Amino acid sequence: MSEPAKHAFDRIPVILQFREPVGMVETYGFNGSQGYTVLEGQRLIPRNKPSKVLFLFMHPASTLQLLPMPVALAEAGMHVMCCGSRYAKNDSALIMEKVAADLGAYMRHAREDLGYEKVVLVGWSGGGALSLFYQAQAESPSITQTPAGDPYDLTAAGLQPADGIIFIAAHLSRPETLTEWLDPSVRNELDPDDRDLELDIYAPDCPNQPRYSADFVAAFRQAQLARNRRISNWALDMLDKLSRSPQGERERGFVVHRTMCDVRWFDTSIDPNGRRPDWCYLGDPRVVNSGPAGLARFSTLRSWLSQWSYDHSNIKGPVNAARIRKVPVLQIENEADDAVPATHNPIIHEALGTPDKEYVRIMGATHYYLGQPEELEQCMDTIVEWTRRKIAADF
C-alpha cells in the first residue's frame, strides 16, 4: 500500500494581546507586568486547501506545534492552530483559570478574526483536562475566583464553546496524575532525604518489592494522597499568614521534591497496558523522580492550589467531563502509553455527560507516536472519519 499524499503546509505565527487588570506580576518580562497579556501560537495551514474547520491544540504549559500529532494533521490537509498560554514553557506560577481565559481568546480569534465555522478542541496529554475544563466553563460557567480566593471571573469571560472535543493520549488532570506520581516516602518537604523506607520503592533495601501486594499498593496510594494534602494545607496556611504580613509579601515560591514515583513503573501487572517496564515518558523514573524537570518541581502557593492540589484544583477531569453535555467527544487511548495510566481514559468516558461519545483504542501506540507511522496514521484516519460524521461532511 502506498503512503497517502502529504500536503505541504505553512507555519503562520499567531500573536494575541489583550488587557487584563494586574493584581500581581506572575510572569517574567512584558507579558503581564504592564497590564497586557500576550499569547503566542502557530497555525499550520495546508497550501491551496481552504477549510471551514479548525483543530485547536492547547496545553497548559507546553507548545505543541513541533509534535508529530499536529504536523500529521496538517500534512493530512487539515487546518491546525497550536496555542501557547501565558505560561508557555514555565508552569511554576501557572493559574488554570487564567489558562482557560487564554484558550477563550484563541477560540474567539479563530471564529471572529479567521472566519472558521467550526472549531474542534484537540486535548492531547495535559491538554485533555484543559479541554474538558474549558468546555465545562463555556457551556455552564461557574467559577468566579481561583482556589486561592483571588477574584477571577470566568462567568463574565464570554468563553465560546467548541463544536467538538478530541481527547487523545490524555490523563485525568494535573492534580490527579501528580498525586499518583508523588513519592509517598518523603516525610519532610524541606529534607527529601528523610524518607520512610517502607514506601521508598527506589531504595534497594525497601522491604516491599514487585510484584507488590494489594495491601501495599493501597497504603502507597493513601500516603501519596496524604502528602498532596499536607502540601496543600501548608500552602493555604502560608497564604493566610502572608495576607496578614505588614511587609506586603503576597506570594512565595517553593520546591516539591521527588514527584515521579509510581508502583506501575516497576510492576506492569498494576493497571496493565503495553507500556515498557521500568520506564516512564520522561525516561528512567529513578532519575526523573529527583531531576529538575519533574512535574510540579517549582511552584508558587497559588499555582499549587490551582493546578496541583487534589482537593482544591478546578481542573479535575471527571468533574468537568460530567458537565459537558452539548458537543460530541472522541476519545483515543494509546494502548502502550507510558505517560497516561490505563485506568484514566475509561474513567473519563464513564463521566462524560454528553451522550455523543466514542472511544477508540490504538494498540501499541505510545504517548508521542515517535517512530510509529502506522499507529499515527490510524489515529489520523480515526480523526478524519469522526470529523466528517460529527462536525462537517466537507472540511
Contacts in CASP RR format, 6 or more apart in sequence:
PFRMAT RR
TARGET T0000
AUTHOR 0000-0000-0000
METHOD contacts of the structure
MODEL  1
MSEPAKHAFDRIPVILQFREPVGMVETYGFNGSQGYTVLEGQRLIPRNKP
SKVLFLFMHPASTLQLLPMPVALAEAGMHVMCCGSRYAKNDSALIMEKVA
ADLGAYMRHAREDLGYEKVVLVGWSGGGALSLFYQAQAESPSITQTPAGD
PYDLTAAGLQPADGIIFIAAHLSRPETLTEWLDPSVRNELDPDDRDLELD
IYAPDCPNQPRYSADFVAAFRQAQLARNRRISNWALDMLDKLSRSPQGER
ERGFVVHRTMCDVRWFDTSIDPNGRRPDWCYLGDPRVVNSGPAGLARFST
LRSWLSQWSYDHSNIKGPVNAARIRKVPVLQIENEADDAVPATHNPIIHE
ALGTPDKEYVRIMGATHYYLGQPEELEQCMDTIVEWTRRKIAADF
4 76 0 8 1.000
4 377 0 8 1.000
6 75 0 8 1.000
6 76 0 8 1.000
7 46 0 8 1.000
7 47 0 8 1.000
7 49 0 8 1.000
7 74 0 8 1.000
7 75 0 8 1.000
7 76 0 8 1.000
7 77 0 8 1.000
8 46 0 8 1.000
8 47 0 8 1.000
9 44 0 8 1.000
9 45 0 8 1.000
9 46 0 8 1.000
9 47 0 8 1.000
9 74 0 8 1.000
9 75 0 8 1.000
9 77 0 8 1.000
10 44 0 8 1.000
10 45 0 8 1.000
10 47 0 8 1.000
11 42 0 8 1.000
11 43 0 8 1.000
11 44 0 8 1.000
11 65 0 8 1.000
12 42 0 8 1.000
12 43 0 8 1.000
12 44 0 8 1.000
12 45 0 8 1.000
13 40 0 8 1.000
13 41 0 8 1.000
13 42 0 8 1.000
13 43 0 8 1.000
14 39 0 8 1.000
14 40 0 8 1.000
14 41 0 8 1.000
14 42 0 8 1.000
14 43 0 8 1.000
14 81 0 8 1.000
14 83 0 8 1.000
14 106 0 8 1.000
14 109 0 8 1.000
15 38 0 8 1.000
15 39 0 8 1.000
15 40 0 8 1.000
15 41 0 8 1.000
16 38 0 8 1.000
16 39 0 8 1.000
16 105 0 8 1.000
16 106 0 8 1.000
16 109 0 8 1.000
17 36 0 8 1.000
17 37 0 8 1.000
17 38 0 8 1.000
17 39 0 8 1.000
18 36 0 8 1.000
18 37 0 8 1.000
18 105 0 8 1.000
19 35 0 8 1.000
19 36 0 8 1.000
19 37 0 8 1.000
20 32 0 8 1.000
20 35 0 8 1.000
20 36 0 8 1.000
20 37 0 8 1.000
20 101 0 8 1.000
21 35 0 8 1.000
22 32 0 8 1.000
22 33 0 8 1.000
22 34 0 8 1.000
22 35 0 8 1.000
23 150 0 8 1.000
24 250 0 8 1.000
24 251 0 8 1.000
25 32 0 8 1.000
25 33 0 8 1.000
26 32 0 8 1.000
26 93 0 8 1.000
26 95 0 8 1.000
26 251 0 8 1.000
26 300 0 8 1.000
26 302 0 8 1.000
27 33 0 8 1.000
27 86 0 8 1.000
27 87 0 8 1.000
27 90 0 8 1.000
27 93 0 8 1.000
28 90 0 8 1.000
30 36 0 8 1.000
30 38 0 8 1.000
31 37 0 8 1.000
31 38 0 8 1.000
31 86 0 8 1.000
32 38 0 8 1.000
32 86 0 8 1.000
37 86 0 8 1.000
37 102 0 8 1.000
38 86 0 8 1.000
39 83 0 8 1.000
39 84 0 8 1.000
39 85 0 8 1.000
39 86 0 8 1.000
39 102 0 8 1.000
39 105 0 8 1.000
39 106 0 8 1.000
40 84 0 8 1.000
40 88 0 8 1.000
41 63 0 8 1.000
41 65 0 8 1.000
41 81 0 8 1.000
41 82 0 8 1.000
41 83 0 8 1.000
41 84 0 8 1.000
41 106 0 8 1.000
42 63 0 8 1.000
42 65 0 8 1.000
42 81 0 8 1.000
42 82 0 8 1.000
43 79 0 8 1.000
43 80 0 8 1.000
43 81 0 8 1.000
43 82 0 8 1.000
44 65 0 8 1.000
44 70 0 8 1.000
44 71 0 8 1.000
44 73 0 8 1.000
44 74 0 8 1.000
44 79 0 8 1.000
44 80 0 8 1.000
44 81 0 8 1.000
44 82 0 8 1.000
45 74 0 8 1.000
45 79 0 8 1.000
45 80 0 8 1.000
46 74 0 8 1.000
46 75 0 8 1.000
46 77 0 8 1.000
46 78 0 8 1.000
46 79 0 8 1.000
49 77 0 8 1.000
51 77 0 8 1.000
51 78 0 8 1.000
51 79 0 8 1.000
51 116 0 8 1.000
51 395 0 8 1.000
52 116 0 8 1.000
52 117 0 8 1.000
52 118 0 8 1.000
52 392 0 8 1.000
52 395 0 8 1.000
53 78 0 8 1.000
53 79 0 8 1.000
53 116 0 8 1.000
53 117 0 8 1.000
53 118 0 8 1.000
53 119 0 8 1.000
53 120 0 8 1.000
53 387 0 8 1.000
53 391 0 8 1.000
53 392 0 8 1.000
53 395 0 8 1.000
54 79 0 8 1.000
54 80 0 8 1.000
54 81 0 8 1.000
54 110 0 8 1.000
54 114 0 8 1.000
54 116 0 8 1.000
54 118 0 8 1.000
54 119 0 8 1.000
54 120 0 8 1.000
55 70 0 8 1.000
55 73 0 8 1.000
55 78 0 8 1.000
55 79 0 8 1.000
55 80 0 8 1.000
55 81 0 8 1.000
55 120 0 8 1.000
55 122 0 8 1.000
55 166 0 8 1.000
55 383 0 8 1.000
56 80 0 8 1.000
56 81 0 8 1.000
56 83 0 8 1.000
56 106 0 8 1.000
56 107 0 8 1.000
56 110 0 8 1.000
56 119 0 8 1.000
56 120 0 8 1.000
56 121 0 8 1.000
56 122 0 8 1.000
56 162 0 8 1.000
57 64 0 8 1.000
57 69 0 8 1.000
57 70 0 8 1.000
57 80 0 8 1.000
57 81 0 8 1.000
57 82 0 8 1.000
57 83 0 8 1.000
57 122 0 8 1.000
57 123 0 8 1.000
57 124 0 8 1.000
57 127 0 8 1.000
58 64 0 8 1.000
58 82 0 8 1.000
58 83 0 8 1.000
58 84 0 8 1.000
58 85 0 8 1.000
58 99 0 8 1.000
58 102 0 8 1.000
58 103 0 8 1.000
58 106 0 8 1.000
58 121 0 8 1.000
58 123 0 8 1.000
58 127 0 8 1.000
58 130 0 8 1.000
58 131 0 8 1.000
59 84 0 8 1.000
59 85 0 8 1.000
59 124 0 8 1.000
59 125 0 8 1.000
59 126 0 8 1.000
59 127 0 8 1.000
59 130 0 8 1.000
60 85 0 8 1.000
60 87 0 8 1.000
60 91 0 8 1.000
60 94 0 8 1.000
60 96 0 8 1.000
60 99 0 8 1.000
60 126 0 8 1.000
60 127 0 8 1.000
60 130 0 8 1.000
60 174 0 8 1.000
60 307 0 8 1.000
61 85 0 8 1.000
61 87 0 8 1.000
61 88 0 8 1.000
61 89 0 8 1.000
61 90 0 8 1.000
61 91 0 8 1.000
61 94 0 8 1.000
62 88 0 8 1.000
62 89 0 8 1.000
62 125 0 8 1.000
63 82 0 8 1.000
63 84 0 8 1.000
63 88 0 8 1.000
63 89 0 8 1.000
64 70 0 8 1.000
64 82 0 8 1.000
64 124 0 8 1.000
65 71 0 8 1.000
65 82 0 8 1.000
67 124 0 8 1.000
67 368 0 8 1.000
68 368 0 8 1.000
68 369 0 8 1.000
68 370 0 8 1.000
68 376 0 8 1.000
69 122 0 8 1.000
69 124 0 8 1.000
69 168 0 8 1.000
69 369 0 8 1.000
69 376 0 8 1.000
69 379 0 8 1.000
70 80 0 8 1.000
70 82 0 8 1.000
70 122 0 8 1.000
72 369 0 8 1.000
72 376 0 8 1.000
72 377 0 8 1.000
72 379 0 8 1.000
72 380 0 8 1.000
73 80 0 8 1.000
73 122 0 8 1.000
73 380 0 8 1.000
73 383 0 8 1.000
74 80 0 8 1.000
76 380 0 8 1.000
76 384 0 8 1.000
78 384 0 8 1.000
78 387 0 8 1.000
78 395 0 8 1.000
79 116 0 8 1.000
81 106 0 8 1.000
81 110 0 8 1.000
83 102 0 8 1.000
83 103 0 8 1.000
83 106 0 8 1.000
84 102 0 8 1.000
85 94 0 8 1.000
85 98 0 8 1.000
85 99 0 8 1.000
85 102 0 8 1.000
85 103 0 8 1.000
86 98 0 8 1.000
86 99 0 8 1.000
86 102 0 8 1.000
87 93 0 8 1.000
87 94 0 8 1.000
87 99 0 8 1.000
91 303 0 8 1.000
91 307 0 8 1.000
92 253 0 8 1.000
92 298 0 8 1.000
92 299 0 8 1.000
92 300 0 8 1.000
92 303 0 8 1.000
93 299 0 8 1.000
93 300 0 8 1.000
93 302 0 8 1.000
93 303 0 8 1.000
94 303 0 8 1.000
94 306 0 8 1.000
94 307 0 8 1.000
95 146 0 8 1.000
95 152 0 8 1.000
95 302 0 8 1.000
95 303 0 8 1.000
95 306 0 8 1.000
95 307 0 8 1.000
96 130 0 8 1.000
96 133 0 8 1.000
96 174 0 8 1.000
96 306 0 8 1.000
96 307 0 8 1.000
96 313 0 8 1.000
96 314 0 8 1.000
96 315 0 8 1.000
97 143 0 8 1.000
97 146 0 8 1.000
97 152 0 8 1.000
97 154 0 8 1.000
97 306 0 8 1.000
97 314 0 8 1.000
98 152 0 8 1.000
99 130 0 8 1.000
100 130 0 8 1.000
100 133 0 8 1.000
100 134 0 8 1.000
100 137 0 8 1.000
100 154 0 8 1.000
100 157 0 8 1.000
100 159 0 8 1.000
101 152 0 8 1.000
101 154 0 8 1.000
101 157 0 8 1.000
101 159 0 8 1.000
103 130 0 8 1.000
103 134 0 8 1.000
103 159 0 8 1.000
104 134 0 8 1.000
104 138 0 8 1.000
104 157 0 8 1.000
104 158 0 8 1.000
104 159 0 8 1.000
104 160 0 8 1.000
107 119 0 8 1.000
107 159 0 8 1.000
107 160 0 8 1.000
107 162 0 8 1.000
108 160 0 8 1.000
110 116 0 8 1.000
110 119 0 8 1.000
111 117 0 8 1.000
111 119 0 8 1.000
111 160 0 8 1.000
117 392 0 8 1.000
118 163 0 8 1.000
118 391 0 8 1.000
118 392 0 8 1.000
118 395 0 8 1.000
119 162 0 8 1.000
119 163 0 8 1.000
119 164 0 8 1.000
120 162 0 8 1.000
120 163 0 8 1.000
120 164 0 8 1.000
120 165 0 8 1.000
120 166 0 8 1.000
120 387 0 8 1.000
120 391 0 8 1.000
121 131 0 8 1.000
121 134 0 8 1.000
121 135 0 8 1.000
121 162 0 8 1.000
121 164 0 8 1.000
121 165 0 8 1.000
121 166 0 8 1.000
122 131 0 8 1.000
122 165 0 8 1.000
122 166 0 8 1.000
122 168 0 8 1.000
123 130 0 8 1.000
123 131 0 8 1.000
123 165 0 8 1.000
123 166 0 8 1.000
123 167 0 8 1.000
123 168 0 8 1.000
123 170 0 8 1.000
124 168 0 8 1.000
124 169 0 8 1.000
124 170 0 8 1.000
125 169 0 8 1.000
125 170 0 8 1.000
125 171 0 8 1.000
125 339 0 8 1.000
125 340 0 8 1.000
125 367 0 8 1.000
126 170 0 8 1.000
126 171 0 8 1.000
126 174 0 8 1.000
127 170 0 8 1.000
128 167 0 8 1.000
128 168 0 8 1.000
128 170 0 8 1.000
128 171 0 8 1.000
129 170 0 8 1.000
129 171 0 8 1.000
129 172 0 8 1.000
129 173 0 8 1.000
129 174 0 8 1.000
129 315 0 8 1.000
129 316 0 8 1.000
129 317 0 8 1.000
129 320 0 8 1.000
130 315 0 8 1.000
131 162 0 8 1.000
131 165 0 8 1.000
131 167 0 8 1.000
131 170 0 8 1.000
132 165 0 8 1.000
132 167 0 8 1.000
132 317 0 8 1.000
132 320 0 8 1.000
132 321 0 8 1.000
132 324 0 8 1.000
132 348 0 8 1.000
133 314 0 8 1.000
133 315 0 8 1.000
133 317 0 8 1.000
133 320 0 8 1.000
134 159 0 8 1.000
134 162 0 8 1.000
135 161 0 8 1.000
135 162 0 8 1.000
135 165 0 8 1.000
135 320 0 8 1.000
135 324 0 8 1.000
135 327 0 8 1.000
136 319 0 8 1.000
136 320 0 8 1.000
136 321 0 8 1.000
136 323 0 8 1.000
136 324 0 8 1.000
137 143 0 8 1.000
137 154 0 8 1.000
137 157 0 8 1.000
137 159 0 8 1.000
138 158 0 8 1.000
138 159 0 8 1.000
138 160 0 8 1.000
138 161 0 8 1.000
138 162 0 8 1.000
139 161 0 8 1.000
139 323 0 8 1.000
139 324 0 8 1.000
139 325 0 8 1.000
139 326 0 8 1.000
140 323 0 8 1.000
141 154 0 8 1.000
141 155 0 8 1.000
141 157 0 8 1.000
141 158 0 8 1.000
141 159 0 8 1.000
142 154 0 8 1.000
142 155 0 8 1.000
143 152 0 8 1.000
143 153 0 8 1.000
143 154 0 8 1.000
143 155 0 8 1.000
143 314 0 8 1.000
144 151 0 8 1.000
144 152 0 8 1.000
144 153 0 8 1.000
144 154 0 8 1.000
144 155 0 8 1.000
145 151 0 8 1.000
145 152 0 8 1.000
145 153 0 8 1.000
146 152 0 8 1.000
146 302 0 8 1.000
146 305 0 8 1.000
146 306 0 8 1.000
147 302 0 8 1.000
147 305 0 8 1.000
147 306 0 8 1.000
147 309 0 8 1.000
147 312 0 8 1.000
147 313 0 8 1.000
147 314 0 8 1.000
148 239 0 8 1.000
148 301 0 8 1.000
148 302 0 8 1.000
148 305 0 8 1.000
148 306 0 8 1.000
150 302 0 8 1.000
161 326 0 8 1.000
161 327 0 8 1.000
162 327 0 8 1.000
163 327 0 8 1.000
163 391 0 8 1.000
164 327 0 8 1.000
164 328 0 8 1.000
164 329 0 8 1.000
164 390 0 8 1.000
164 391 0 8 1.000
165 324 0 8 1.000
165 327 0 8 1.000
165 328 0 8 1.000
165 329 0 8 1.000
165 330 0 8 1.000
166 329 0 8 1.000
166 330 0 8 1.000
166 331 0 8 1.000
166 332 0 8 1.000
166 383 0 8 1.000
166 386 0 8 1.000
167 329 0 8 1.000
167 330 0 8 1.000
167 331 0 8 1.000
167 332 0 8 1.000
167 345 0 8 1.000
167 348 0 8 1.000
168 330 0 8 1.000
168 331 0 8 1.000
168 332 0 8 1.000
168 334 0 8 1.000
168 379 0 8 1.000
169 332 0 8 1.000
169 333 0 8 1.000
169 334 0 8 1.000
169 337 0 8 1.000
169 339 0 8 1.000
169 340 0 8 1.000
169 365 0 8 1.000
169 367 0 8 1.000
170 340 0 8 1.000
170 344 0 8 1.000
170 345 0 8 1.000
170 348 0 8 1.000
171 177 0 8 1.000
171 339 0 8 1.000
171 340 0 8 1.000
171 341 0 8 1.000
171 344 0 8 1.000
172 316 0 8 1.000
172 317 0 8 1.000
172 318 0 8 1.000
172 344 0 8 1.000
172 347 0 8 1.000
172 348 0 8 1.000
173 313 0 8 1.000
173 315 0 8 1.000
173 316 0 8 1.000
173 317 0 8 1.000
174 295 0 8 1.000
174 307 0 8 1.000
174 308 0 8 1.000
174 313 0 8 1.000
174 315 0 8 1.000
175 228 0 8 1.000
175 307 0 8 1.000
175 308 0 8 1.000
175 309 0 8 1.000
175 310 0 8 1.000
175 313 0 8 1.000
175 315 0 8 1.000
175 316 0 8 1.000
176 310 0 8 1.000
176 316 0 8 1.000
176 317 0 8 1.000
177 295 0 8 1.000
177 341 0 8 1.000
177 344 0 8 1.000
178 228 0 8 1.000
178 259 0 8 1.000
178 295 0 8 1.000
178 296 0 8 1.000
178 308 0 8 1.000
179 224 0 8 1.000
179 225 0 8 1.000
179 228 0 8 1.000
179 310 0 8 1.000
180 221 0 8 1.000
180 224 0 8 1.000
180 262 0 8 1.000
180 341 0 8 1.000
181 224 0 8 1.000
181 259 0 8 1.000
181 260 0 8 1.000
181 261 0 8 1.000
181 262 0 8 1.000
181 295 0 8 1.000
182 224 0 8 1.000
182 227 0 8 1.000
182 228 0 8 1.000
182 258 0 8 1.000
182 259 0 8 1.000
182 261 0 8 1.000
183 195 0 8 1.000
183 199 0 8 1.000
183 200 0 8 1.000
183 202 0 8 1.000
183 227 0 8 1.000
183 257 0 8 1.000
183 258 0 8 1.000
183 259 0 8 1.000
183 260 0 8 1.000
183 261 0 8 1.000
183 289 0 8 1.000
184 196 0 8 1.000
184 199 0 8 1.000
184 220 0 8 1.000
184 223 0 8 1.000
184 224 0 8 1.000
184 226 0 8 1.000
184 227 0 8 1.000
184 261 0 8 1.000
185 195 0 8 1.000
185 196 0 8 1.000
185 197 0 8 1.000
185 198 0 8 1.000
185 199 0 8 1.000
185 200 0 8 1.000
185 201 0 8 1.000
185 203 0 8 1.000
185 223 0 8 1.000
185 258 0 8 1.000
185 261 0 8 1.000
186 192 0 8 1.000
186 194 0 8 1.000
186 195 0 8 1.000
186 227 0 8 1.000
186 257 0 8 1.000
186 258 0 8 1.000
187 194 0 8 1.000
187 195 0 8 1.000
187 196 0 8 1.000
188 194 0 8 1.000
189 230 0 8 1.000
189 231 0 8 1.000
189 234 0 8 1.000
189 254 0 8 1.000
189 256 0 8 1.000
189 257 0 8 1.000
192 257 0 8 1.000
192 258 0 8 1.000
192 290 0 8 1.000
195 203 0 8 1.000
196 223 0 8 1.000
197 203 0 8 1.000
197 205 0 8 1.000
197 206 0 8 1.000
197 207 0 8 1.000
198 206 0 8 1.000
198 207 0 8 1.000
198 208 0 8 1.000
199 206 0 8 1.000
199 208 0 8 1.000
199 219 0 8 1.000
199 220 0 8 1.000
199 223 0 8 1.000
200 206 0 8 1.000
201 208 0 8 1.000
201 220 0 8 1.000
201 261 0 8 1.000
201 263 0 8 1.000
201 266 0 8 1.000
202 261 0 8 1.000
202 285 0 8 1.000
202 286 0 8 1.000
202 289 0 8 1.000
208 216 0 8 1.000
210 263 0 8 1.000
210 266 0 8 1.000
210 267 0 8 1.000
211 267 0 8 1.000
211 269 0 8 1.000
212 220 0 8 1.000
212 263 0 8 1.000
212 266 0 8 1.000
212 267 0 8 1.000
212 270 0 8 1.000
216 263 0 8 1.000
217 263 0 8 1.000
217 270 0 8 1.000
220 263 0 8 1.000
225 310 0 8 1.000
228 308 0 8 1.000
228 309 0 8 1.000
228 310 0 8 1.000
228 311 0 8 1.000
229 310 0 8 1.000
229 311 0 8 1.000
231 256 0 8 1.000
231 304 0 8 1.000
231 308 0 8 1.000
231 309 0 8 1.000
232 304 0 8 1.000
232 305 0 8 1.000
232 309 0 8 1.000
232 310 0 8 1.000
232 311 0 8 1.000
232 312 0 8 1.000
235 301 0 8 1.000
235 304 0 8 1.000
235 305 0 8 1.000
235 309 0 8 1.000
236 305 0 8 1.000
238 252 0 8 1.000
238 301 0 8 1.000
239 301 0 8 1.000
239 302 0 8 1.000
242 248 0 8 1.000
242 249 0 8 1.000
242 250 0 8 1.000
242 251 0 8 1.000
242 252 0 8 1.000
242 301 0 8 1.000
243 250 0 8 1.000
251 300 0 8 1.000
251 301 0 8 1.000
251 302 0 8 1.000
252 300 0 8 1.000
252 301 0 8 1.000
253 298 0 8 1.000
253 299 0 8 1.000
253 300 0 8 1.000
253 301 0 8 1.000
254 298 0 8 1.000
254 299 0 8 1.000
254 300 0 8 1.000
254 301 0 8 1.000
254 304 0 8 1.000
255 297 0 8 1.000
255 298 0 8 1.000
255 299 0 8 1.000
256 296 0 8 1.000
256 297 0 8 1.000
256 298 0 8 1.000
256 299 0 8 1.000
256 304 0 8 1.000
256 308 0 8 1.000
257 290 0 8 1.000
257 297 0 8 1.000
258 289 0 8 1.000
258 290 0 8 1.000
259 289 0 8 1.000
259 294 0 8 1.000
259 295 0 8 1.000
259 296 0 8 1.000
259 297 0 8 1.000
260 280 0 8 1.000
260 282 0 8 1.000
260 285 0 8 1.000
260 288 0 8 1.000
260 289 0 8 1.000
260 294 0 8 1.000
260 295 0 8 1.000
261 285 0 8 1.000
261 289 0 8 1.000
262 280 0 8 1.000
262 285 0 8 1.000
263 270 0 8 1.000
264 270 0 8 1.000
264 271 0 8 1.000
264 341 0 8 1.000
265 277 0 8 1.000
265 278 0 8 1.000
265 279 0 8 1.000
265 280 0 8 1.000
265 285 0 8 1.000
266 277 0 8 1.000
266 278 0 8 1.000
268 274 0 8 1.000
268 275 0 8 1.000
268 277 0 8 1.000
271 341 0 8 1.000
271 342 0 8 1.000
271 343 0 8 1.000
272 342 0 8 1.000
273 335 0 8 1.000
273 336 0 8 1.000
273 337 0 8 1.000
273 342 0 8 1.000
274 335 0 8 1.000
274 336 0 8 1.000
274 364 0 8 1.000
275 336 0 8 1.000
275 337 0 8 1.000
275 338 0 8 1.000
275 366 0 8 1.000
276 336 0 8 1.000
276 338 0 8 1.000
278 284 0 8 1.000
278 285 0 8 1.000
279 285 0 8 1.000
279 338 0 8 1.000
280 288 0 8 1.000
280 338 0 8 1.000
280 339 0 8 1.000
281 337 0 8 1.000
281 338 0 8 1.000
281 339 0 8 1.000
281 367 0 8 1.000
281 368 0 8 1.000
282 288 0 8 1.000
282 293 0 8 1.000
282 294 0 8 1.000
288 294 0 8 1.000
291 297 0 8 1.000
296 304 0 8 1.000
296 307 0 8 1.000
296 308 0 8 1.000
299 308 0 8 1.000
305 312 0 8 1.000
305 313 0 8 1.000
306 312 0 8 1.000
306 313 0 8 1.000
306 314 0 8 1.000
306 315 0 8 1.000
307 313 0 8 1.000
307 315 0 8 1.000
317 348 0 8 1.000
317 351 0 8 1.000
318 347 0 8 1.000
318 348 0 8 1.000
318 351 0 8 1.000
319 351 0 8 1.000
321 348 0 8 1.000
321 351 0 8 1.000
321 352 0 8 1.000
321 353 0 8 1.000
322 351 0 8 1.000
322 352 0 8 1.000
322 353 0 8 1.000
323 353 0 8 1.000
324 352 0 8 1.000
324 353 0 8 1.000
324 354 0 8 1.000
325 353 0 8 1.000
325 354 0 8 1.000
326 354 0 8 1.000
327 354 0 8 1.000
327 356 0 8 1.000
328 354 0 8 1.000
328 356 0 8 1.000
328 357 0 8 1.000
328 358 0 8 1.000
328 386 0 8 1.000
328 390 0 8 1.000
328 391 0 8 1.000
329 352 0 8 1.000
329 354 0 8 1.000
329 356 0 8 1.000
329 357 0 8 1.000
329 358 0 8 1.000
330 357 0 8 1.000
330 358 0 8 1.000
330 360 0 8 1.000
330 382 0 8 1.000
330 383 0 8 1.000
330 386 0 8 1.000
330 390 0 8 1.000
331 345 0 8 1.000
331 348 0 8 1.000
331 349 0 8 1.000
331 357 0 8 1.000
331 358 0 8 1.000
331 359 0 8 1.000
331 360 0 8 1.000
332 360 0 8 1.000
332 361 0 8 1.000
332 362 0 8 1.000
332 379 0 8 1.000
332 382 0 8 1.000
332 383 0 8 1.000
333 340 0 8 1.000
333 342 0 8 1.000
333 345 0 8 1.000
333 359 0 8 1.000
333 360 0 8 1.000
333 361 0 8 1.000
333 362 0 8 1.000
334 340 0 8 1.000
334 362 0 8 1.000
334 364 0 8 1.000
334 365 0 8 1.000
334 366 0 8 1.000
334 367 0 8 1.000
334 369 0 8 1.000
334 375 0 8 1.000
335 361 0 8 1.000
335 362 0 8 1.000
335 363 0 8 1.000
335 364 0 8 1.000
335 365 0 8 1.000
336 363 0 8 1.000
336 364 0 8 1.000
336 365 0 8 1.000
336 366 0 8 1.000
337 365 0 8 1.000
337 366 0 8 1.000
337 367 0 8 1.000
338 366 0 8 1.000
338 367 0 8 1.000
339 367 0 8 1.000
340 367 0 8 1.000
345 359 0 8 1.000
349 357 0 8 1.000
349 359 0 8 1.000
356 390 0 8 1.000
358 386 0 8 1.000
360 382 0 8 1.000
362 375 0 8 1.000
362 378 0 8 1.000
362 379 0 8 1.000
362 382 0 8 1.000
364 372 0 8 1.000
364 375 0 8 1.000
365 372 0 8 1.000
365 375 0 8 1.000
365 376 0 8 1.000
365 378 0 8 1.000
365 379 0 8 1.000
366 372 0 8 1.000
366 375 0 8 1.000
369 375 0 8 1.000
369 376 0 8 1.000
369 379 0 8 1.000
387 395 0 8 1.000
388 394 0 8 1.000
388 395 0 8 1.000
END
